[in-house]
Amino acid sequence: MRTLHRCLLLLSMVAVPLPAQFIYKVALGVGVHPKFGINAGEIPQGVKTDVAFTGVPDIWLQGVLPLDRYGDITARLDIGYMSHAFGTKTGDPDSLNDRTTFTQHYRYVGIVPSLSLSVLNLGLGIGIPLGATVENKRGDVSRELSASAVGTLVEIRLGISAPLVKDPKSGQLSFQLFAAYGLSGLPVKSYELAREAFVGRDRPPTESRFAPKVASLAVGLSYHFFLGVERATVE
């Protein structure tokens, strides 16, 4: 029986030709990533956090530079529109309603340098602030934060970029999934604006240790075109 299995394996190797690969100098493309987020930092007493959807997805211009022959190891750079969102609500179930449930939404110009090994990717995200909005679910309380009040965001990003379709002429369509965690905190002032709706204005200022740190999950697609393509055979 073992001999038969070995013969079948040998025949399958002979019958199936070696896959063709190609060498490329650089790949350029775009990525679109809808995103969800939650505050993974320390939460003030009397407040709860919740998952929120950013609405407008992250939109990236992406560049890929191969560091080995077939592009299994690459240096990458993403530049584009990036946002984060998370929910804030009262911790008192008796007063929990649409007026005391808020979404905090932060907008940035994002710059993400990263390194990839096969489909795995590790990067550092830098967000240059564009502004922020704190708005309740009912829509009758809405506050704006300026870019200077938001501050620069720094986060670590880990994910995958797995090819779905790959062709040297038409390009590469990839499924992308990224998880990120903020290394820098968001402004505590955003908490105070939301808490006014359900704890009043006579509360002491929120301590800096409660600065929100967003954990997010982005899932989407990217499409890249290859430049300087040369066909090769797997050795």
N, C-alpha and C positions, 0 to 999 in steps of 0.2 A: 504493500500500500504506500509506503514511504517513497519507493522508487517511482511509482505512478505520479505522486504529487510533485516530485522533483522534475519529472519529464514535462508535466503540464505547466509548471512554472517556467521552465526553459523555453517551451514553445510560446508562451505568452510574451516573454521578453523578446523573442525573435520576431513575433508577429506585429508587435507594437513598436513603431519607430521611435527613436530618441526624440524627446521634445525639443523644439527649436526655441532658443532664447535670443535676446538681442541686447546689444550694448547701446547706451544712450549717454549723451554728455550732460543733459539737463532736461527736466520736465517742468512745464508751467501750466497752471490751471486754476480752477475755482472750487470752493467748497461751500456748501450750505448746510447749516447745523441748527435745527430747532433744539431748544435747551430748557431744562428744568433745574431749579435750585432750591436750597434750603439753608437756613442759618445753622452752621455746625459749631459756632462759638458758644460762649457762656451766655445763658439767657437770663435777663433780669427777672426778679420775683414779680409775680402777677401777670406775666406775659408768656405766651406760647408761640412757637414758630411753626411754620407749615410749608409744604412744597408749593411752588408757584412756577408758572410757565412764562417765559420771557415775551411771548407774543411774536414779535419780529425775530426771525432766526439770525444767528451769527452768519455773516457773509465774508468769505476770505478770498484773497488772492494768494495762491500757493506756489512756492518754488521748491523743487527737489533737485539736489545735487548728489549723484552717486559717489560713494567713497570706495567702492570696490568694482570689480569687472562687470557684474550683472545687476548692480543696484540693490543688493540685499542689505547693504549698509548705506544709509543716506543721511545727509544733513538737510534739514528742511527749514523753511521760513514762511510763516503765515502772517499776512497783514490785512486788516479789514475792520469791519464793524463787529463789536463784541458787546454783549449785554449780560447782566445778571439780574435775577429776581428771586425773592423769597417772601413768604407770608408772615405776617405779625397779627396776633389776635389776643384778646383778653383771656386770662386764665380762669376767670370766673364764669362758670357755665350759665349762671342766671342772667348775666348781661351779655352773653355771646350772641351777636347778630350781625347783619350785614354792615351796620354802622361801626362796629368794633372789630371788624376783620379787614386788614389792610394788606396791600401788596406794595413792596418796595422794589423799585425797578431802577437799575443803574446802567448807564450807557458809556461806552468807551471806544476809542480807536485802539484796536488790539494789535500787539506785535508778539509773535510766538516763535522764537528759535527752538529747534528740537533736533534730536537724533533718533533714527529708526534702525532697528535690527529686524529684518524680515518684516512682519506686519506690526510689531510692537513699536510704540513711539513714546518718548519721554521728553517733555519740553518745559520751558519756563515762560509763563504768560505775563506780559506787561500791558496794563491798561491805562491809556491816557484819557482822563475823564472828559465827558461831554456834558454831564449833568445827571440828575436823578429825579424821580417822582415818587412820592408817598401818597397813595390814594386808597380810600376805603371801598369796600365791595358795593356799597349803596351808591357811591358816586357823589355824595354831597360834601365830602371832605377830601381836598387834594392840595398837596404842598409840593413846591419845587425846591430842589437843592442845586446850587450853582456848581460849576465844574471845580472851582477852587475849594468849595466845601467838601466835595466828594473825595478828592485826593487821588494819587496814583495807586493803581492796583498791581500787586505782585502775587502770582499764584503758580502752583506746580500742576502740571498736566500730564496725565498718563492715559494711553489709549491704544487703539488699533486702527490700522488702515489696510483693509483687506481687498485685493483686486477682485472685481466681479467679471470684468471684460478687459482684456489686455491685447492690444494689437499695435505693432510698430507704426502703422500708417494712421489709423483712426484714433489712437490714444488709449487711455486707461480709465475705466469707470470703477470707482472704489467705494466700498461701504466703510464709513468712519464712525468710531465711537470713542468719546473722550470724557474722562472724569477729571475734575479739577478741584483744588482746594486752595482757598485764599490764605496766603502767608501774611498779608497785610490786612488790617481791619478796615471796615467801612465806617463812615462817620456815626458816632453815637447820637448825634443830633437827629438823625432820621428816626430813631426809636422814640425820642422825646416828642416829635411831631405826631407820631401815631398814638402815643399813650395819652395825649391831651384829650382824645375822643372818649377814653373809657376810664381814666383815673384822675382827670382834672389837671389844672395848671399849678396847683399848690404842692406838687411833688418835688423833691430835691433833684438836682441834675443827675443824669445817669452816669455812673462811673465808667472810666475809659476801658476797664477790663471787659465790659459788655459790648465792645465794638464788634459788630457782626462780622463773621467770617463765613463766606458762602462756599458750600460744597455743591457742585453742579454736575449734571450729566447731559452731554450733548450727543445727539445721534443724527447722522445725515449722510450725504453723498458728496463725492468730489469727482471732477473730471480733469484729466491732465493730457496735454499734448507733449510728445517726445521730440526733442531737438537733437540733431546729430546722431541719427540711428544707424547702427550697423548690425546686420544679422550675424549670429554666431551659433555654433552647435555645442551643446553641453558636453564637456569633456569627461 
